[in-house]
């Protein structure tokens, strides 16, 4: 009996109308921070600390092959910005990112519009086909295209010779063709991402808006310009931001297909950073280049967000 009375008394206290937080003397704001504390600690350990460490490292001459470091201030940044190799890699990055993301955006919007126009029976099939390149890992994609474009056993060269009667180009020997090759592969793999994002935006547009446009006799171009484009501009902005961030960090496909060559024709900044860090073993200079890449990416991203009024 005594035990039952004790249990009932405890349940009565828990079930009372007095808020539990007041009894524990913990405010809502404090409790929220307590719940967030584990996630913040993990984020600080995995992201914030390495970021601060990278900034500190960029101000030092830090040979990775030796346990020595020397404070040099902004000398690493100055050496990079005045380097012809850095400037060439920056140009390659601008060309690769600008051309690939632009073409992916145009193709992605066009394919998303086409996908929306299909009947409900065909949409699942085409969605599956569109998404297949994106779900492949970059390493598998690079190895696959390296075999497809091989001059001796590649299927692409065989099809060009037998079906088109043309001499296939040397995909990785010419600077211009090599850059076009890696851009083509990037477009093949990442256009589906823009298709899916823009397609989701198209599904959110009320059908009544298109019905009103058809009643008024508006041409398709006017409908796209005045109805579709304003309704999906935020989705396009999100897709472009995702692609820019991913494009600046491209490494696997370019490294596997061209190894940054011929020469340094396809050596974008991320590959240049790899060579500085793990070939030349200059840790401080590699950290400085990583910070430069981060600042440029954040600046472009914020510019797009502000330009679209998404802030």
N, C-alpha and C positions, 0 to 999 in steps of 0.2 A: 504493500500500500504506500509506503513511504517513497519507493522508487517511482510509482505512477504519479504521485503528487508532484515530485520533482520535475518529471518530464512535462506534465501539464503546465507547471509554472514556467518552465523554459519556453514552451511553445507559445504560451500566452504573451511572454515578453517579445518573442520574435514576431508574432502576429499583431502586435499593438500598432496603433496608428502613428506612433512616433517614428519618424524616418530613421532608418538604420545609420545613415551618415551622420545625423545629429548626435546619436548615441555614441558613435565612434569619434566624434569631434573632427571629422574630415570633410572638407568642402568639396563641391563638385569639381572645381578647378584643380585642386590637389589630386583628386582621384584620377582625373583624366591624365595628368602627367605621370602618375604612378603606373597606369596601364601602358602609356607610351614609352616608359623608360627602357624596357628591354629592347624594343625596336630601335630606339635612338642609340642605345649602346652598341648594338650590332652594326647599325649604319655608320656610327663614328669609327668603329674598328675597321670596317671593310672599305669605307669610302673617304671619310673626312681625314683620318690620320694619314693614309697614303697620299692624299692630295697635299696636305701640309708638308709631308716629308718630301714630296716631289718638288714643291716650291723651294724648300730649303736646299735640296740637292742641286737645283738649277743654278744656285749662286756659288757653287763650288766647282773646282776642277777635281773630278772624282774618277780616276782610272779604276775600272772594275776589276782589273787584274791585280791591283795592289790595294792594301788596306791603308791608303793615305787620301787625304782630302785637303784642299787649299781654298780658302775664301777668295773668290775672284769678282764678286759683285755681279754686275751686268755684262761681264766680258763674254759669257757664253751666248747671251742673246745678241750681242753686237757681232760676234764671230759668225753666228748663223745668218743674220740678216744681210751681212756683207759677203756671204759665200755664194759663188756662182752655182754650186751644186744645190744649195737651198733654193735659190731663185728658179733654177730649172725644174726642181721638184714641185715648187709652188705653181709654176705654169702648167705642169702636167696635171696637178690636182685640180686646178681651175677648169682645164679642158675636159678632163674625165668627169668631174662632178657636174659641170654645167651642161655638157651635151647629154650625158646619160639621164640626169634628172629631168631635163626639159623634154626629151623624147619619151621618157617613161610617163610623164604627166600627160602629154598629148595622147599617147596610145592608151593609157589607163582610163582617161575620161571617155575616149571614143569607145573602148571595149565595154566600159560600164554602161554607157548609153545603149549599146547594142544588146547587152545582157538584160537590161530592163525591158527592152522591146520584145524579147522572146516570150513565147507562151510558157505557162507554168510547168508544162511537161518537159521542156528543154532546158530550163534554167538550172536544175540540179546537175545535169550532165556537163553543161558548159562551165558552171562554177567549179566543178571538180577538175576539169581540164585546165582552167586558168590558174588554179592554186597549186598544181603539181610542181612547177619549177621552184616556187617559193619555199616549199616544205623540204626540199633537198638541202643538205648541209653544203656550205660553200666549198669544203674540201672535195666532196663527191662531185659537185658541179665542175670545179676546176679540173679534176682528173678526167671527167667524162669529156669535156670540151677539148682537153689536151689530146685525147685519143681521136676524137672526131675530126680534129684539124690536122692530125699527123700527116705529113707529106707522103708517107709510104703506105700506111694502112688506114688512113682516115676515110670515113664514109663521105664526108663533105666534098673532099677533092674528087673522089670517085664519081659522085653525082654530077659535079660541075663538068667533068671531062666527058662522061657518057651521055648525059641528058642535055647539056647546053653546048657541048662541043667547044668549050673554052679552056684556056690554060688557067688553072687555079692560082691565086696569088700566094706569095710566101707569107703566111699569116703572122709570123713572129720575127721575120728578118728585116722588114722595112719599118722604120719608125712610125710613119703615118698609118700603115696597115695594122701594125701591132696595137696602136692606140685604138683604132677603129674596132679591132677584134675584141679587146677587153670591154669596150663600151657596149658592143653588141651582146656579149655574154651577160653583162650587168643588166642590160635592158631585158633580156630573156628571163632572168631570174627574178627581178624585182618589180617589173610592171604589174604582176598579179597583186602585189600589196596595194598599189594605188587603185587598181580595179576594185578590190574588196572594200576599201575605205570609201571611195566615191560611190560605189553601188549602194552601200548602206545609207549614204546621204540621199541618194535618189529615191530610195524606198520611203523616206520620211516626208517627201513632198506630197501634199494633198492632191488627189486626182482631180478635184474640183477646179483647181487652178488651170490645169490643161484643158478641161472641158470648156471653161469660160473662154480660153484662148481660141479653141477650135470654133466655138460659136461666133466669135468676132472675126474669124477668118485670118488669124495671124499666121504668117509663114513660119516654117520650122526654125529658121535662123533667129527670127525675132523671139520665138518662144524660148529658145536656148539662152539667148542673151538676156532677156528681161525676166524670165521665170526660173529656169533651171540653174543658171550660173550663180545668181544671187543666193539661191537656196542652198547651194553646195559649196560656197566659197570657203566656209570654215573647214569643211571636210578636206577640201583641196589643200588648204593651208596646213592641216595636220599631216596629210600625206607627204607634202613637200618637206616639212620639218623632219619627219621620220627618215625620209630618204636622204636628205642632206647629212643628217647625223651619221647614218649608216655608210654613206658614200665616202665621207671623210675618213672613216675607219676601215675602208676596204683594204684587204691584204691578201686573203687566201687565194682568190681566183687569179689576181694579177701575178702573184708570186708563182703559182703553179703553171700558168699558161706562158708567161713571158719572162718570169724572174726579174721583172723590172726593166727588161731590155726591149729592143737591142740598145746596148749602152745604158743610157738612163732615160730612154724615151718614154717608158711607162712607169718610171719610178716616182710614184706620188709620195707625199710627205710621210705617210704612215710607213711605207717601205724604207724611205730614207732614215726614219727614226730607228727602225729595226737594225739597219746596217750600222748606224752610229753606236747603238747600244751593244749589240751582240756580235758584230764583226770587228768594229774599231775599239770597242770596250771603253767608250767615253761616256760615262754615266751622267756627268753634269750637263753636257751638251745635249744628250738625249732627253733629259728631264726638261731642259729649257724648250726644246722643240715640242715636247708633249704639252707644256703649258701654253705655248703659242697656238697649237692646234685647238686646245680647249677654249681659249679666249676667242679665236676666230669663229668656232662653231657656235658658241653662246651669242656672239654679236650678230651673226647672220640669223640665228633662230629668233632672237628678240626683235630684229628688224622685220622679219616676216610676221611675227605675232602682232607687233604694233601697226604694221601696214594694213593688216586685215581687221584691226580693231578687236582682237581676241583677248586683250589683257583685261 
